[in-house]
Amino acid sequence: MILSVTDVYKSYGKEQVLKGITFEIEEPQIIALVGPNGSGKSTLLNIITNLLPADKGKVTVLGKNNHDPNIFREISFMQDNTVLYEYLTGYDHLQFICDVQGLSKKQLLNTADRIGITSYLNKKVKNYSLGMKQHLLLAMAVVNKPKLMILDEPLNGLDPTSAIRVRELLLALRDEGTTILLSSHNLAEIDRVTSSILFLKKGNLIKENMAEFEQVRYQIAVDQTEKAVKALAAAGVPVEQVDRHLHIYRRDVALDQVLKILEHEKIVIDDIEKKVFGTEERYRKIFTEAKADELVEV
Ligand SMILES: Nc1ncnc2c1ncn2[C@@H]1O[C@H](COP(=O)(O)OP(=O)(O)OP(=O)(O)O)[C@@H](O)[C@H]1O
């Protein structure tokens, strides 16, 4: 068992933020924690990493209670950039962790290289951009090669190129056996790294495997739209026409069958675009349309 959270409660004064959170992570994977602002994501991550006491409940990391100081060789926590010291360099931050955990300078430099921060490693953090700070925080979370990484908003403030790099890094770490629990508001990015999502709503968790909700739609531009629609409909393929495009869902038909029908009719294809739907639609359903009680599964 990598992480086990059992019946965790937390209130701030009269405000009950977590109302009996229970979940387990058994295998190395990436899991996303998603919820609106103020839903308690940071509170839950802080409790898991023992920075904040729960009112009630239990957390174990790799079979050990999360109060056990020894787990900090196996776990890391990327918080927001307020934990950085403006007048220290990136190197200083990493060196501190390496000193505490007995890691070598080689490991520090290799990590900096892997995350792509070597060129500004010796600059003071006060001169870093938001994205540079995010990269440093990520390097600080990766340097001890943890079995479990907990990342609070790792994709925040990253430009598209950096977001792609971080995404690839997370997937590579997962392939190396690291489990990653991350919180994020960026549903499109989440879709690209995981289909395993914990939705946090009104203090309760709704667990979903988004692969079950994923829908793929092909948008095909053709030279003779009316003729294509007729031919596909005659073959029993459900198709919607939007301007010059045909919209066809993968759940209804395989793409090569569609292409065969169009080829047979001598219809020329100008373009095919694949659209994937999933998390965003599900998020909307959970947080705007459904009543909380109907969906809670704890
Ligand atoms: N130290 C604190 N004292 C009092 N209330 C707090 C404290 N920390 C958080 N809260 C409240 O608990 C609730 C959950 O906050 P939390 O920061 O965990 O949410 P979040 O989901 O991480 O939000 P965001 O997405 O905006 O980062 C909020 O209503 C917040 O005001």
The ligand as a MOL file (V3000), in Angstrom:
LIG
                    3D

  0  0  0     0  0            999 V3000
M  V30 BEGIN CTAB
M  V30 COUNTS 31 33 0 0 0
M  V30 BEGIN ATOM
M  V30 1 N -5.5310 28.2200 8.4320 0
M  V30 2 C -6.8220 28.3490 8.1400 0
M  V30 3 N -7.6740 28.9340 9.0000 0
M  V30 4 C -8.9860 29.0520 8.7390 0
M  V30 5 N -9.5710 28.6200 7.6020 0
M  V30 6 C -8.7680 28.0420 6.6900 0
M  V30 7 C -7.3710 27.8770 6.9090 0
M  V30 8 N -6.8350 27.2530 5.8190 0
M  V30 9 C -7.8690 27.0390 4.9640 0
M  V30 10 N -9.0250 27.4980 5.4730 0
M  V30 11 C -10.3600 27.4140 4.8460 0
M  V30 12 O -10.5830 26.0580 4.5120 0
M  V30 13 C -11.2070 25.9390 3.2290 0
M  V30 14 C -10.3580 25.0480 2.3400 0
M  V30 15 O -9.1460 25.7210 2.0470 0
M  V30 16 P -8.0080 25.0390 1.1570 0
M  V30 17 O -6.8960 26.0140 1.0210 0
M  V30 18 O -7.6930 23.7000 1.7100 0
M  V30 19 O -8.7790 24.8570 -0.2410 0
M  V30 20 P -8.2070 24.5630 -1.7020 0
M  V30 21 O -9.1440 23.5850 -2.3230 0
M  V30 22 O -6.7670 24.1760 -1.6350 0
M  V30 23 O -8.3660 25.9830 -2.3810 0
M  V30 24 P -7.6010 26.6230 -3.6570 0
M  V30 25 O -8.0100 25.8290 -4.8430 0
M  V30 26 O -8.1490 28.0080 -3.6970 0
M  V30 27 O -6.1270 26.5670 -3.3700 0
M  V30 28 C -11.3910 27.3630 2.7250 0
M  V30 29 O -12.7190 27.7690 3.0170 0
M  V30 30 C -10.4130 28.1710 3.5320 0
M  V30 31 O -10.8830 29.4770 3.7600 0
M  V30 END ATOM
M  V30 BEGIN BOND
M  V30 1 1 1 2
M  V30 2 1 2 3
M  V30 3 2 2 7
M  V30 4 2 3 4
M  V30 5 1 4 5
M  V30 6 2 5 6
M  V30 7 1 6 7
M  V30 8 1 6 10
M  V30 9 1 7 8
M  V30 10 2 8 9
M  V30 11 1 9 10
M  V30 12 1 10 11
M  V30 13 1 11 12
M  V30 14 1 11 30
M  V30 15 1 12 13
M  V30 16 1 13 14
M  V30 17 1 13 28
M  V30 18 1 14 15
M  V30 19 1 15 16
M  V30 20 2 16 17
M  V30 21 1 16 18
M  V30 22 1 16 19
M  V30 23 1 19 20
M  V30 24 2 20 21
M  V30 25 1 20 22
M  V30 26 1 20 23
M  V30 27 1 23 24
M  V30 28 2 24 25
M  V30 29 1 24 26
M  V30 30 1 24 27
M  V30 31 1 28 29
M  V30 32 1 28 30
M  V30 33 1 30 31
M  V30 END BOND
M  V30 END CTAB
M  END
